[in-house]
């Protein structure tokens, strides 16, 4: 009940602001919590289904967003457990790649569920568990970056843009700058990459 009350506040505020998509991380950090077992996944999936129906009542969609350290580790299995009428997906390219999933295969399979994108690059493809699942895993204790501007890591954004074109994606795409030491440089590098590499593929 506490979760639903909290989400109802967010849903009401989002609807009042004219928003369209509520992004929800479905469970807490793996460290000290996960991975969730089958029963745990089913419980969280039913919770997401309920929040999805609450969103639909307000004309909104709810989208799952997984962090690489999330207690919902088997996020594809979890997505399959949710109701496609009410629960969608926010594909965070770097987070999914760090979890060991190919972003092109994932989007090709679940394109009808993907409502929204978080776009950032990474050099950590399928990072080992000891790297991902420590306390505060999103912040490297030595100061190394997990995330980079699009084109600065190993992800195939050109291939992803080809798939977006194939499936006629018209939703929002958010560019993220997690961990950048220089936000202005990140903005300029990202804008140049979009203008010169991605927009010619699909704008």
Buried (B, 14 or more C-beta within 10 A) or exposed (E): EEEEEEBBEBBEEBBEEEBBBBBBBBBBBBBEBBBBEEEBBEEBBEBBBBBBBBBBEBEBBBBBBBBBBBBBBBBBEBBEBBEEEBBBBBBBBBBBBBBEBBBBEBBBBBBEBBBBBBBBBBBBBEBEEEBBBBEEBBEBEEEEBBBBBBBBBEBBBBBBBBBBEEEEBEBEBEBBBBBBEEEEEBBEBBEEBBEEBBEEBBE
